Amino acid sequence: MPLAVLSAEQTAPFFVEAAEWIASAAGVARRTVPGGHMGFLDHPRELAKEIDAMF
């Protein structure tokens, strides 16, 4: 099953650290996507491209 750990460019540093930990534990790389906490609202196309790239 594909797995991606995403965090946005404007994500608070402690969430980036948590995302890094999760990605490391899962054996995948964390990806950075445009926008902030609700990237699906402010950068929906870019987020959709990142999700689509998993498949």
mmCIF file of the N, C-alpha and C atoms, coordinates in Angstrom:
data_MODEL
# 
_entry.id   MODEL 
# 
loop_
_atom_site.group_PDB 
_atom_site.id 
_atom_site.type_symbol 
_atom_site.label_atom_id 
_atom_site.label_alt_id 
_atom_site.label_comp_id 
_atom_site.label_asym_id 
_atom_site.label_entity_id 
_atom_site.label_seq_id 
_atom_site.pdbx_PDB_ins_code 
_atom_site.Cartn_x 
_atom_site.Cartn_y 
_atom_site.Cartn_z 
_atom_site.occupancy 
_atom_site.B_iso_or_equiv 
_atom_site.pdbx_formal_charge 
_atom_site.auth_seq_id 
_atom_site.auth_comp_id 
_atom_site.auth_asym_id 
_atom_site.auth_atom_id 
_atom_site.pdbx_PDB_model_num 
ATOM 1   N N  . MET A 1 1  ? 0.837  -1.153 0.000  1.00 0.00 ? 1  MET A N  1 
ATOM 2   C CA . MET A 1 1  ? 0.000  0.000  0.000  1.00 0.00 ? 1  MET A CA 1 
ATOM 3   C C  . MET A 1 1  ? 0.896  1.235  0.000  1.00 0.00 ? 1  MET A C  1 
ATOM 4   N N  . PRO A 1 2  ? 0.645  2.172  -0.915 1.00 0.00 ? 2  PRO A N  1 
ATOM 5   C CA . PRO A 1 2  ? 1.447  3.400  -0.937 1.00 0.00 ? 2  PRO A CA 1 
ATOM 6   C C  . PRO A 1 2  ? 1.256  4.211  0.345  1.00 0.00 ? 2  PRO A C  1 
ATOM 7   N N  . LEU A 1 3  ? 2.333  4.817  0.775  1.00 0.00 ? 3  LEU A N  1 
ATOM 8   C CA . LEU A 1 3  ? 2.263  5.664  1.957  1.00 0.00 ? 3  LEU A CA 1 
ATOM 9   C C  . LEU A 1 3  ? 3.083  6.908  1.697  1.00 0.00 ? 3  LEU A C  1 
ATOM 10  N N  . ALA A 1 4  ? 2.507  8.054  2.001  1.00 0.00 ? 4  ALA A N  1 
ATOM 11  C CA . ALA A 1 4  ? 3.244  9.310  1.911  1.00 0.00 ? 4  ALA A CA 1 
ATOM 12  C C  . ALA A 1 4  ? 2.984  10.100 3.179  1.00 0.00 ? 4  ALA A C  1 
ATOM 13  N N  . VAL A 1 5  ? 4.021  10.721 3.669  1.00 0.00 ? 5  VAL A N  1 
ATOM 14  C CA . VAL A 1 5  ? 3.888  11.618 4.818  1.00 0.00 ? 5  VAL A CA 1 
ATOM 15  C C  . VAL A 1 5  ? 4.135  13.011 4.266  1.00 0.00 ? 5  VAL A C  1 
ATOM 16  N N  . LEU A 1 6  ? 3.111  13.850 4.340  1.00 0.00 ? 6  LEU A N  1 
ATOM 17  C CA . LEU A 1 6  ? 3.177  15.192 3.784  1.00 0.00 ? 6  LEU A CA 1 
ATOM 18  C C  . LEU A 1 6  ? 3.149  16.226 4.895  1.00 0.00 ? 6  LEU A C  1 
ATOM 19  N N  . SER A 1 7  ? 3.888  17.292 4.691  1.00 0.00 ? 7  SER A N  1 
ATOM 20  C CA . SER A 1 7  ? 3.752  18.473 5.539  1.00 0.00 ? 7  SER A CA 1 
ATOM 21  C C  . SER A 1 7  ? 3.875  19.682 4.625  1.00 0.00 ? 7  SER A C  1 
ATOM 22  N N  . ALA A 1 8  ? 3.198  20.740 4.981  1.00 0.00 ? 8  ALA A N  1 
ATOM 23  C CA . ALA A 1 8  ? 3.174  21.926 4.131  1.00 0.00 ? 8  ALA A CA 1 
ATOM 24  C C  . ALA A 1 8  ? 4.345  22.849 4.431  1.00 0.00 ? 8  ALA A C  1 
ATOM 25  N N  . GLU A 1 9  ? 4.617  23.738 3.488  1.00 0.00 ? 9  GLU A N  1 
ATOM 26  C CA . GLU A 1 9  ? 5.711  24.693 3.646  1.00 0.00 ? 9  GLU A CA 1 
ATOM 27  C C  . GLU A 1 9  ? 5.537  25.549 4.904  1.00 0.00 ? 9  GLU A C  1 
ATOM 28  N N  . GLN A 1 10 ? 4.303  25.842 5.271  1.00 0.00 ? 10 GLN A N  1 
ATOM 29  C CA . GLN A 1 10 ? 4.034  26.706 6.412  1.00 0.00 ? 10 GLN A CA 1 
ATOM 30  C C  . GLN A 1 10 ? 3.639  25.928 7.669  1.00 0.00 ? 10 GLN A C  1 
ATOM 31  N N  . THR A 1 11 ? 3.933  24.641 7.678  1.00 0.00 ? 11 THR A N  1 
ATOM 32  C CA . THR A 1 11 ? 3.620  23.810 8.844  1.00 0.00 ? 11 THR A CA 1 
ATOM 33  C C  . THR A 1 11 ? 4.481  24.230 10.033 1.00 0.00 ? 11 THR A C  1 
ATOM 34  N N  . ALA A 1 12 ? 3.874  24.255 11.201 1.00 0.00 ? 12 ALA A N  1 
ATOM 35  C CA . ALA A 1 12 ? 4.618  24.586 12.420 1.00 0.00 ? 12 ALA A CA 1 
ATOM 36  C C  . ALA A 1 12 ? 5.764  23.582 12.608 1.00 0.00 ? 12 ALA A C  1 
ATOM 37  N N  . PRO A 1 13 ? 6.914  24.057 13.068 1.00 0.00 ? 13 PRO A N  1 
ATOM 38  C CA . PRO A 1 13 ? 8.092  23.191 13.191 1.00 0.00 ? 13 PRO A CA 1 
ATOM 39  C C  . PRO A 1 13 ? 7.864  21.908 13.993 1.00 0.00 ? 13 PRO A C  1 
ATOM 40  N N  . PHE A 1 14 ? 7.065  21.954 15.052 1.00 0.00 ? 14 PHE A N  1 
ATOM 41  C CA . PHE A 1 14 ? 6.873  20.726 15.829 1.00 0.00 ? 14 PHE A CA 1 
ATOM 42  C C  . PHE A 1 14 ? 6.061  19.692 15.058 1.00 0.00 ? 14 PHE A C  1 
ATOM 43  N N  . PHE A 1 15 ? 5.203  20.128 14.125 1.00 0.00 ? 15 PHE A N  1 
ATOM 44  C CA . PHE A 1 15 ? 4.485  19.165 13.278 1.00 0.00 ? 15 PHE A CA 1 
ATOM 45  C C  . PHE A 1 15 ? 5.425  18.576 12.225 1.00 0.00 ? 15 PHE A C  1 
ATOM 46  N N  . VAL A 1 16 ? 6.348  19.382 11.721 1.00 0.00 ? 16 VAL A N  1 
ATOM 47  C CA . VAL A 1 16 ? 7.342  18.870 10.771 1.00 0.00 ? 16 VAL A CA 1 
ATOM 48  C C  . VAL A 1 16 ? 8.194  17.809 11.457 1.00 0.00 ? 16 VAL A C  1 
ATOM 49  N N  . GLU A 1 17 ? 8.589  18.077 12.683 1.00 0.00 ? 17 GLU A N  1 
ATOM 50  C CA . GLU A 1 17 ? 9.383  17.105 13.436 1.00 0.00 ? 17 GLU A CA 1 
ATOM 51  C C  . GLU A 1 17 ? 8.603  15.804 13.625 1.00 0.00 ? 17 GLU A C  1 
ATOM 52  N N  . ALA A 1 18 ? 7.325  15.907 13.946 1.00 0.00 ? 18 ALA A N  1 
ATOM 53  C CA . ALA A 1 18 ? 6.492  14.711 14.106 1.00 0.00 ? 18 ALA A CA 1 
ATOM 54  C C  . ALA A 1 18 ? 6.352  13.975 12.775 1.00 0.00 ? 18 ALA A C  1 
ATOM 55  N N  . ALA A 1 19 ? 6.175  14.723 11.697 1.00 0.00 ? 19 ALA A N  1 
ATOM 56  C CA . ALA A 1 19 ? 6.057  14.102 10.376 1.00 0.00 ? 19 ALA A CA 1 
ATOM 57  C C  . ALA A 1 19 ? 7.347  13.384 9.996  1.00 0.00 ? 19 ALA A C  1 
ATOM 58  N N  . GLU A 1 20 ? 8.484  13.984 10.317 1.00 0.00 ? 20 GLU A N  1 
ATOM 59  C CA . GLU A 1 20 ? 9.777  13.337 10.058 1.00 0.00 ? 20 GLU A CA 1 
ATOM 60  C C  . GLU A 1 20 ? 9.902  12.028 10.832 1.00 0.00 ? 20 GLU A C  1 
ATOM 61  N N  . TRP A 1 21 ? 9.486  12.045 12.087 1.00 0.00 ? 21 TRP A N  1 
ATOM 62  C CA . TRP A 1 21 ? 9.552  10.845 12.917 1.00 0.00 ? 21 TRP A CA 1 
ATOM 63  C C  . TRP A 1 21 ? 8.670  9.745  12.337 1.00 0.00 ? 21 TRP A C  1 
ATOM 64  N N  . ILE A 1 22 ? 7.443  10.094 11.958 1.00 0.00 ? 22 ILE A N  1 
ATOM 65  C CA . ILE A 1 22 ? 6.509  9.107  11.384 1.00 0.00 ? 22 ILE A CA 1 
ATOM 66  C C  . ILE A 1 22 ? 7.082  8.553  10.084 1.00 0.00 ? 22 ILE A C  1 
ATOM 67  N N  . ALA A 1 23 ? 7.576  9.434  9.221  1.00 0.00 ? 23 ALA A N  1 
ATOM 68  C CA . ALA A 1 23 ? 8.128  8.988  7.942  1.00 0.00 ? 23 ALA A CA 1 
ATOM 69  C C  . ALA A 1 23 ? 9.315  8.058  8.156  1.00 0.00 ? 23 ALA A C  1 
ATOM 70  N N  . SER A 1 24 ? 10.184 8.421  9.084  1.00 0.00 ? 24 SER A N  1 
ATOM 71  C CA . SER A 1 24 ? 11.349 7.589  9.372  1.00 0.00 ? 24 SER A CA 1 
ATOM 72  C C  . SER A 1 24 ? 10.924 6.213  9.891  1.00 0.00 ? 24 SER A C  1 
ATOM 73  N N  . ALA A 1 25 ? 9.962  6.197  10.785 1.00 0.00 ? 25 ALA A N  1 
ATOM 74  C CA . ALA A 1 25 ? 9.485  4.924  11.343 1.00 0.00 ? 25 ALA A CA 1 
ATOM 75  C C  . ALA A 1 25 ? 8.827  4.051  10.274 1.00 0.00 ? 25 ALA A C  1 
ATOM 76  N N  . ALA A 1 26 ? 8.220  4.703  9.276  1.00 0.00 ? 26 ALA A N  1 
ATOM 77  C CA . ALA A 1 26 ? 7.538  3.961  8.210  1.00 0.00 ? 26 ALA A CA 1 
ATOM 78  C C  . ALA A 1 26 ? 8.470  3.626  7.049  1.00 0.00 ? 26 ALA A C  1 
ATOM 79  N N  . GLY A 1 27 ? 9.688  4.177  7.083  1.00 0.00 ? 27 GLY A N  1 
ATOM 80  C CA . GLY A 1 27 ? 10.638 3.890  6.016  1.00 0.00 ? 27 GLY A CA 1 
ATOM 81  C C  . GLY A 1 27 ? 10.363 4.641  4.719  1.00 0.00 ? 27 GLY A C  1 
ATOM 82  N N  . VAL A 1 28 ? 9.751  5.810  4.827  1.00 0.00 ? 28 VAL A N  1 
ATOM 83  C CA . VAL A 1 28 ? 9.476  6.634  3.654  1.00 0.00 ? 28 VAL A CA 1 
ATOM 84  C C  . VAL A 1 28 ? 10.032 8.041  3.897  1.00 0.00 ? 28 VAL A C  1 
ATOM 85  N N  . ALA A 1 29 ? 10.102 8.821  2.844  1.00 0.00 ? 29 ALA A N  1 
ATOM 86  C CA . ALA A 1 29 ? 10.559 10.201 2.966  1.00 0.00 ? 29 ALA A CA 1 
ATOM 87  C C  . ALA A 1 29 ? 9.359  11.123 3.159  1.00 0.00 ? 29 ALA A C  1 
ATOM 88  N N  . ARG A 1 30 ? 9.548  12.134 3.975  1.00 0.00 ? 30 ARG A N  1 
ATOM 89  C CA . ARG A 1 30 ? 8.504  13.154 4.136  1.00 0.00 ? 30 ARG A CA 1 
ATOM 90  C C  . ARG A 1 30 ? 8.549  14.057 2.921  1.00 0.00 ? 30 ARG A C  1 
ATOM 91  N N  . ARG A 1 31 ? 7.384  14.410 2.428  1.00 0.00 ? 31 ARG A N  1 
ATOM 92  C CA . ARG A 1 31 ? 7.285  15.327 1.294  1.00 0.00 ? 31 ARG A CA 1 
ATOM 93  C C  . ARG A 1 31 ? 6.740  16.660 1.780  1.00 0.00 ? 31 ARG A C  1 
ATOM 94  N N  . THR A 1 32 ? 7.244  17.719 1.177  1.00 0.00 ? 32 THR A N  1 
ATOM 95  C CA . THR A 1 32 ? 6.761  19.059 1.491  1.00 0.00 ? 32 THR A CA 1 
ATOM 96  C C  . THR A 1 32 ? 5.859  19.524 0.356  1.00 0.00 ? 32 THR A C  1 
ATOM 97  N N  . VAL A 1 33 ? 4.683  20.008 0.718  1.00 0.00 ? 33 VAL A N  1 
ATOM 98  C CA . VAL A 1 33 ? 3.722  20.512 -0.257 1.00 0.00 ? 33 VAL A CA 1 
ATOM 99  C C  . VAL A 1 33 ? 3.491  22.002 -0.019 1.00 0.00 ? 33 VAL A C  1 
ATOM 100 N N  . PRO A 1 34 ? 3.023  22.717 -1.022 1.00 0.00 ? 34 PRO A N  1 
ATOM 101 C CA . PRO A 1 34 ? 2.784  24.150 -0.865 1.00 0.00 ? 34 PRO A CA 1 
ATOM 102 C C  . PRO A 1 34 ? 1.669  24.441 0.135  1.00 0.00 ? 34 PRO A C  1 
ATOM 103 N N  . GLY A 1 35 ? 1.736  25.630 0.699  1.00 0.00 ? 35 GLY A N  1 
ATOM 104 C CA . GLY A 1 35 ? 0.644  26.110 1.530  1.00 0.00 ? 35 GLY A CA 1 
ATOM 105 C C  . GLY A 1 35 ? 0.851  25.936 3.007  1.00 0.00 ? 35 GLY A C  1 
ATOM 106 N N  . GLY A 1 36 ? -0.271 25.974 3.692  1.00 0.00 ? 36 GLY A N  1 
ATOM 107 C CA . GLY A 1 36 ? -0.268 25.890 5.136  1.00 0.00 ? 36 GLY A CA 1 
ATOM 108 C C  . GLY A 1 36 ? -1.014 24.669 5.627  1.00 0.00 ? 36 GLY A C  1 
ATOM 109 N N  . HIS A 1 37 ? -1.559 24.786 6.824  1.00 0.00 ? 37 HIS A N  1 
ATOM 110 C CA . HIS A 1 37 ? -2.200 23.668 7.494  1.00 0.00 ? 37 HIS A CA 1 
ATOM 111 C C  . HIS A 1 37 ? -3.363 23.094 6.685  1.00 0.00 ? 37 HIS A C  1 
ATOM 112 N N  . MET A 1 38 ? -4.069 23.937 5.976  1.00 0.00 ? 38 MET A N  1 
ATOM 113 C CA . MET A 1 38 ? -5.223 23.472 5.193  1.00 0.00 ? 38 MET A CA 1 
ATOM 114 C C  . MET A 1 38 ? -4.927 23.613 3.709  1.00 0.00 ? 38 MET A C  1 
ATOM 115 N N  . GLY A 1 39 ? -3.861 22.969 3.272  1.00 0.00 ? 39 GLY A N  1 
ATOM 116 C CA . GLY A 1 39 ? -3.427 23.044 1.882  1.00 0.00 ? 39 GLY A CA 1 
ATOM 117 C C  . GLY A 1 39 ? -4.481 22.621 0.891  1.00 0.00 ? 39 GLY A C  1 
ATOM 118 N N  . PHE A 1 40 ? -5.383 21.764 1.308  1.00 0.00 ? 40 PHE A N  1 
ATOM 119 C CA . PHE A 1 40 ? -6.448 21.334 0.407  1.00 0.00 ? 40 PHE A CA 1 
ATOM 120 C C  . PHE A 1 40 ? -7.385 22.488 0.056  1.00 0.00 ? 40 PHE A C  1 
ATOM 121 N N  . LEU A 1 41 ? -7.349 23.568 0.845  1.00 0.00 ? 41 LEU A N  1 
ATOM 122 C CA . LEU A 1 41 ? -8.154 24.749 0.542  1.00 0.00 ? 41 LEU A CA 1 
ATOM 123 C C  . LEU A 1 41 ? -7.361 25.806 -0.223 1.00 0.00 ? 41 LEU A C  1 
ATOM 124 N N  . ASP A 1 42 ? -6.106 26.051 0.178  1.00 0.00 ? 42 ASP A N  1 
ATOM 125 C CA . ASP A 1 42 ? -5.370 27.138 -0.457 1.00 0.00 ? 42 ASP A CA 1 
ATOM 126 C C  . ASP A 1 42 ? -4.476 26.705 -1.617 1.00 0.00 ? 42 ASP A C  1 
ATOM 127 N N  . HIS A 1 43 ? -4.175 25.431 -1.740 1.00 0.00 ? 43 HIS A N  1 
ATOM 128 C CA . HIS A 1 43 ? -3.374 24.911 -2.856 1.00 0.00 ? 43 HIS A CA 1 
ATOM 129 C C  . HIS A 1 43 ? -3.897 23.528 -3.278 1.00 0.00 ? 43 HIS A C  1 
ATOM 130 N N  . PRO A 1 44 ? -5.171 23.427 -3.624 1.00 0.00 ? 44 PRO A N  1 
ATOM 131 C CA . PRO A 1 44 ? -5.737 22.093 -3.897 1.00 0.00 ? 44 PRO A CA 1 
ATOM 132 C C  . PRO A 1 44 ? -5.099 21.359 -5.070 1.00 0.00 ? 44 PRO A C  1 
ATOM 133 N N  . ARG A 1 45 ? -4.754 22.063 -6.133 1.00 0.00 ? 45 ARG A N  1 
ATOM 134 C CA . ARG A 1 45 ? -4.173 21.377 -7.302 1.00 0.00 ? 45 ARG A CA 1 
ATOM 135 C C  . ARG A 1 45 ? -2.788 20.816 -7.000 1.00 0.00 ? 45 ARG A C  1 
ATOM 136 N N  . GLU A 1 46 ? -1.979 21.620 -6.314 1.00 0.00 ? 46 GLU A N  1 
ATOM 137 C CA . GLU A 1 46 ? -0.640 21.158 -5.976 1.00 0.00 ? 46 GLU A CA 1 
ATOM 138 C C  . GLU A 1 46 ? -0.689 19.961 -5.029 1.00 0.00 ? 46 GLU A C  1 
ATOM 139 N N  . LEU A 1 47 ? -1.597 20.006 -4.056 1.00 0.00 ? 47 LEU A N  1 
ATOM 140 C CA . LEU A 1 47 ? -1.752 18.892 -3.131 1.00 0.00 ? 47 LEU A CA 1 
ATOM 141 C C  . LEU A 1 47 ? -2.244 17.645 -3.864 1.00 0.00 ? 47 LEU A C  1 
ATOM 142 N N  . ALA A 1 48 ? -3.186 17.847 -4.763 1.00 0.00 ? 48 ALA A N  1 
ATOM 143 C CA . ALA A 1 48 ? -3.704 16.715 -5.547 1.00 0.00 ? 48 ALA A CA 1 
ATOM 144 C C  . ALA A 1 48 ? -2.593 16.085 -6.386 1.00 0.00 ? 48 ALA A C  1 
ATOM 145 N N  . LYS A 1 49 ? -1.699 16.895 -6.935 1.00 0.00 ? 49 LYS A N  1 
ATOM 146 C CA . LYS A 1 49 ? -0.583 16.349 -7.722 1.00 0.00 ? 49 LYS A CA 1 
ATOM 147 C C  . LYS A 1 49 ? 0.324  15.483 -6.839 1.00 0.00 ? 49 LYS A C  1 
ATOM 148 N N  . GLU A 1 50 ? 0.592  15.942 -5.624 1.00 0.00 ? 50 GLU A N  1 
ATOM 149 C CA . GLU A 1 50 ? 1.446  15.157 -4.701 1.00 0.00 ? 50 GLU A CA 1 
ATOM 150 C C  . GLU A 1 50 ? 0.772  13.827 -4.354 1.00 0.00 ? 50 GLU A C  1 
ATOM 151 N N  . ILE A 1 51 ? -0.515 13.877 -4.083 1.00 0.00 ? 51 ILE A N  1 
ATOM 152 C CA . ILE A 1 51 ? -1.236 12.643 -3.738 1.00 0.00 ? 51 ILE A CA 1 
ATOM 153 C C  . ILE A 1 51 ? -1.285 11.722 -4.958 1.00 0.00 ? 51 ILE A C  1 
ATOM 154 N N  . ASP A 1 52 ? -1.559 12.276 -6.128 1.00 0.00 ? 52 ASP A N  1 
ATOM 155 C CA . ASP A 1 52 ? -1.611 11.487 -7.342 1.00 0.00 ? 52 ASP A CA 1 
ATOM 156 C C  . ASP A 1 52 ? -0.270 10.820 -7.642 1.00 0.00 ? 52 ASP A C  1 
ATOM 157 N N  . ALA A 1 53 ? 0.826  11.498 -7.318 1.00 0.00 ? 53 ALA A N  1 
ATOM 158 C CA . ALA A 1 53 ? 2.159  10.950 -7.576 1.00 0.00 ? 53 ALA A CA 1 
ATOM 159 C C  . ALA A 1 53 ? 2.420  9.662  -6.785 1.00 0.00 ? 53 ALA A C  1 
ATOM 160 N N  . MET A 1 54 ? 1.674  9.454  -5.713 1.00 0.00 ? 54 MET A N  1 
ATOM 161 C CA . MET A 1 54 ? 1.856  8.218  -4.933 1.00 0.00 ? 54 MET A CA 1 
ATOM 162 C C  . MET A 1 54 ? 1.423  6.985  -5.715 1.00 0.00 ? 54 MET A C  1 
ATOM 163 N N  . PHE A 1 55 ? 0.525  7.172  -6.634 1.00 0.00 ? 55 PHE A N  1 
ATOM 164 C CA . PHE A 1 55 ? -0.030 6.047  -7.372 1.00 0.00 ? 55 PHE A CA 1 
ATOM 165 C C  . PHE A 1 55 ? 0.602  5.963  -8.715 1.00 0.00 ? 55 PHE A C  1 
# 
